[in-house]
Structure formats: structure tokens, C-alpha cells
């Protein structure tokens, strides 16, 4: 038996995203690329003028909007095409050229922030009175001015802009290594059948009831990364050094402050998350005990974590069925929300199946013409939830782009994972509500518990690891492969408890996590999960009024800071309530799971 991955050309058109909605062909992209290059001269034409009049400042802001729209098209076409097949050098080259374009444009605009900072409060107030149309950009201008201590001189800003391509290199290197170059040995199941191991198939194998296949795939993946652990450590170390360089150049006290300030989030939110998780590890340890008992194994390893607690249930969920069930689960959200979901399916916003060379994982890219969603669907329950997750992102982007002016249409990362996880929560509630079979219900409750483990606990563990490696470099230390493995080993011991065996292969898992190159991204999965649980509960309990507030949140872009947007939707992320409420639900699910499996 073999399960080979198809080439791109073998995927039906209906299952591929409609990339030609951006450009009909590569030549049109090249035309706009040349047009974008011309913006460097247009930007430079404003040098020395931003302090002179409201008209000049307004014209500059409008020019920035024009460029934002143009770059949105350029980057989405080149990156989406590159992700279709990462082996195609043409689209890698287009993406690389865009990186150089960004450096050129950033260099040309290096004067802008220092000039805006040099305008006195009195003069700026006068500008807003002189030209009411400039008031549209007031919040954007104030967000620049509030960073007064972190905006440098024009020449220093130029240096940082020129360094931009180098500081982004670790992520590029890891992506090429991980998606284009790395291959894994085949895995073998209990009957001796051979299975191709890829990033996507490995995820599916980890959910198999065949323990031999799970272990074989686990060893295939992690032993392969282990062979390159020194290269991976050097790449990750370079990433952290880049973050430290940028943070210190901009006079932040830490990389954490630099990253979170960009989203208007206080560092205490990050540290409170880690503290809350550390104080609530006992329920996770209890879950491991329940899971181990359900599997009936003497030992519980990492390759057992995602195995279903309930045996003899092999759900096959083709993409078409997943679409039907996710659509049905969104009924509490009302007609407007569900119409956007249907539009996405009908107009091919989604690239559904894995092909050779395709980027691993899943994402939603919020292009202005419409979002593009990358999946690698495998007919599993997890993939059904991935569809719900990514469509949450897509609808968020669609509403934000549709509602907000260009300058405020791109919501900040802190709120990005709320909409996605809220969709997942609504899907789970829908499936449980319509499930009368005891065994299937246990399977679904297990999946819900896994959402808590993977989205709350696991991402918080990643966040703790990310903070620790940044602090090591900030304090003058180095990140060797052995040190990274040692740190990661201890975190797994702490988080999963005494019933969990931390195999040596697991120690190198840090090497395969792309999110460690995203600059403090992972914590937002956990905070987003907490917010989403609270918001989905409100939507189900309060109905139309809660939906109205939630749609307002999704339509808000960055018109307000993220904490305020979430408060308007009904959840306060500066308090301990979201974590307390989520833990209450987690413990209730543990009780039910314990009763269901006996």
C-alpha cells in the first residue's frame, strides 16, 4: 500500500484557489512591480515637507495608502504562487525581489517618522483644524508619535531599513530548509505497509489509532531534525540575534517589549499568560492520566498525545462534508456572516489539498481583493476544524477590509487568533449538540480537550520557551543545540507531568516550529483561545446582541487598540477572568471524559 502525494497539475481546478483574481498572468505582476519601484521617488519628493502644511501631510498619507494597496497585490500574488510549489524558483525570486523593494521603499521613507515627530503638538492640532480630511489619519499619526523614544534620526532609520533584508534572512532560510529541501524516511504501520511522511501526513498519522505508525512517523520526523539540529540552532540563534539588534537599536528594554508595543499590548499580558498556565498545570496532568488510561498503555509518549481516546472510530470527513458542517455550526452568527463563508467556497478562496512542494500547514492571507486560504485537507476531524479556523481569519480580514479605510484595515496580530478559535468553538458546540452516540461524544470531547491542550497549554509552553531563548541572548548567552534541547526537555517534563515520558527525539521538536521565526506570535494563540471561549459562550447565550458586538469587533481593523476592541466585544484580556472561565470549562470536560470512558 502507498499513499503518494500528487503533483500540483493533478489537483482539480475547483480545489485550487483563484489566484488569477489578483493578476491574470505574471506579466501584469511585473508591470505593477515596476510601478511600485517608482514610488520611491514619489516618497522622496515629500522629504522636508511633512511639517510645512496639512495639505502636504494629507497627500503623503494618501500616497502611503496607494502604495499599501499596490503592495498588497504584489505580495499576495508572489507569495501565494510560491506557496503552491516551493520548488519553483521563479516565484521564490519574485518574493525575494519584493523583499528588496521593501528595503528600497523603507529607505526612501526613512525621513517620514522623524519629521512627523518633529511637528509640535500645537502645529499638528492646527493641521487637523486646517484640513478636516486629515483627521482620518489622526490615530495613525498618534501611533507614530507615541513611539517618540523609539524612532531614530533619518540616517539611523535608513541604516535599519537597509539591514531589513539581512534580519529577515533566518526566517527565509528556515522556510526553504523546512518546506523545500527537507524530506523524511517513510513510516511503516502495524501491517508493514509503507507510508510517505510529509509535514501534513505526519499530523494525520499522529491521530491514527495505529500506534506502530504513530511511533514510526514520530521517529522519522524528529530523528531527521535531529540530524540537522546544529544547523537549526544556528538559524534560530540568528533569528533571535536579529530581534535583539532591532530592539536595542530602537531603544526598547527587551525584544518582548519591542514586539508587543507594535500591537499596543503591555508585556504584562504575556507574562500573566505564562503565570496563569503554570498555576493551572494540574488539570493538564489529569488529562494525561485520563488519556493514558483510555489508551490502555503502560507508557505514554509524545506520539500518543494526539491519538484518540476512543477506539474503533475512524471518522472520514471529505472536504465537502466539512464545508456543510462548518456552515451549519455558524448559524448562531447570522446570515451576514454565513454569506461570507459561502462566498469563499463558491468563489474559490481556498486551496484545499496537499501537492508535492506545497507549503505545509494552513493559513489565511487577508488580501484586499479577498482572502486566500491555504489548506492541506486530509479528510480528518482535525482538518475540518482547520477549515473553521482559517475561515475565521478570512472572514475577519474580509470584514475589516470592507469596513475600514486602508489605513486601519489591517488588524494587529494580538486579535488575529480570536476569530479563528471562536469558529472552532462554535463548530465543537454544534457537533456535541447533535451527537447522541456515547462513543462518538467521547471522541468529540477528547477533541475539545485536545484544543485546550494544543491551543492553550502547548502554545503557552512555546511562548515560555520563546521568551527564555530571547532572554538568554539578551543577557549575553548563546543558543547551542544542546542547550535548546535541554530547555525544551525540561518544559515538557514540567507541563505534561509524571505520566508523560519525554523521549530524546522530542527534545529537538523546537527545530521544527516555524512560529519561532514570527517574533512572539505564539502567545496570541493562547490569549486568542481564552478570548474566543468567552466570546463563543456569549454568542450562544445572548444571541443577536452578542453577535452584533462581535461583528463590530471583526470590522474594527486597527481603528482602536486591540484590548479596547475586545472589551467592546465583551471580554477583558487585562483581567484573570478569561483564564478562570476557560479552566472551569476544561475541568468540566475532564469530568465528562472520565465518566464517558469509565
Secondary structure as UniProt FT lines:
FT   HELIX           8..10
FT   HELIX           13..15
FT   HELIX           19..21
FT   HELIX           26..37
FT   HELIX           39..44
FT   TURN            45..52
FT   HELIX           54..84
FT   TURN            86..87
FT   HELIX           89..108
FT   HELIX           110..118
FT   HELIX           121..130
FT   HELIX           132..137
FT   HELIX           138..145
FT   TURN            146..147
FT   HELIX           148..150
FT   HELIX           154..167
FT   HELIX           169..175
FT   HELIX           176..181
FT   STRAND          187..188
FT   TURN            190..191
FT   STRAND          194..195
FT   HELIX           199..205
FT   TURN            206..207
FT   HELIX           211..227
FT   HELIX           229..249
FT   TURN            250..251
FT   HELIX           255..261
FT   TURN            262..264
FT   HELIX           267..278
FT   TURN            279..280
FT   HELIX           281..295
FT   HELIX           302..304
FT   TURN            305..306
FT   HELIX           319..329
FT   HELIX           330..333
FT   HELIX           335..346
FT   TURN            347..348
FT   STRAND          350..351
FT   TURN            356..357
FT   STRAND          363..365
FT   STRAND          372..374
FT   HELIX           381..403
FT   HELIX           406..408
FT   HELIX           413..415
FT   HELIX           416..433
FT   HELIX           438..451
FT   HELIX           452..457
FT   HELIX           458..474
FT   TURN            475..476
FT   HELIX           481..496
FT   TURN            498..499
FT   HELIX           504..512
FT   HELIX           514..517
FT   HELIX           523..542
FT   HELIX           544..554
FT   TURN            557..558
FT   HELIX           562..569
FT   TURN            573..574
FT   HELIX           577..597
//
